[in-house]
Amino acid sequence: MDRKLPEVTIAEEPPRQPEILRLLEMSDAYAASLYPAESNHLVDVSTLEQPAVSFFVARFDGAVVGCCALVEACDGTAEIKRMFVDPQARGLKVGKRLLQTLERQAKSLGLDMIRLETGIHQPEAIGLYRSAGYVERPPFGNYQPDPLSLFMEKALHAPVDLDR
């Protein structure tokens, strides 16, 4: 008898759930192990519950293994926040699938650009973003220059070449 293997599912869910709060605590601890407090730009759960935030949860065989949020800036752009994958789920391509979900959500909302801030000591995250077409840019929004931060963005719509 063929038994179906567990799949990774991604859905929009409320962030205030015990399993998700545990994952966010893991994310906080990981960030604190890499960077001083002034270089950690984490948002709290109440921010993730705001109307302009789309919060997605990845599950593997029903268990929470990753999360991310798309925070609209009300100017045609949005920022990726709280992207984190449980270390035990690494290798399942959860980060890539979460990023693709965020991009689909941003396009469905009619947004033009996705931006993010990540730390320089996270080569896996930087590699994921670069492979998905994100490019470096100067600080945006309320961010100040920080030698431990890397700021990136991706245009969601190809520019129209009017000279063709």
FENHUZI-V433959 format. One record per pair of residues at least 24 apart in sequence whose ideal C-beta (glycine too) atoms are under 7 Angstrom apart, sorted by the first residue. I is the first residue (numbers start at 1). J is the second residue. Records with the same first field share a line. If there is no record, write none. Layout:
I = J + J
This chain:
6 = 60 + 61
8 = 58 + 60 + 92 + 94 + 97
9 = 59
10 = 56 + 58 + 97 + 98 + 101
11 = 56 + 57
12 = 54 + 55 + 56
13 = 55 + 57
14 = 49
15 = 45 + 48 + 49 + 55
16 = 45 + 49
19 = 64
20 = 57 + 64 + 67
21 = 45
23 = 64 + 67 + 84 + 86
24 = 82
26 = 86
27 = 82 + 84
34 = 119 + 121
35 = 119 + 148
39 = 119 + 146 + 148 + 149
41 = 117
43 = 81 + 82
48 = 82
54 = 105
56 = 98 + 101 + 102
58 = 94 + 97 + 98
60 = 89 + 92
65 = 89 + 94
66 = 94 + 95 + 98
68 = 98 + 102
70 = 102 + 105 + 106
72 = 109
73 = 141
76 = 111 + 112 + 113
77 = 111 + 112 + 113 + 115
78 = 106 + 111 + 114
79 = 115 + 116
80 = 114 + 116
95 = 128
96 = 128
99 = 128 + 132
103 = 156
106 = 156
107 = 156
111 = 156
112 = 155 + 156 + 157
113 = 153 + 154 + 155 + 156
114 = 153 + 154 + 156
115 = 140 + 153
116 = 152
117 = 143 + 149 + 151
118 = 150
119 = 148 + 149
120 = 148 + 150
126 = 150
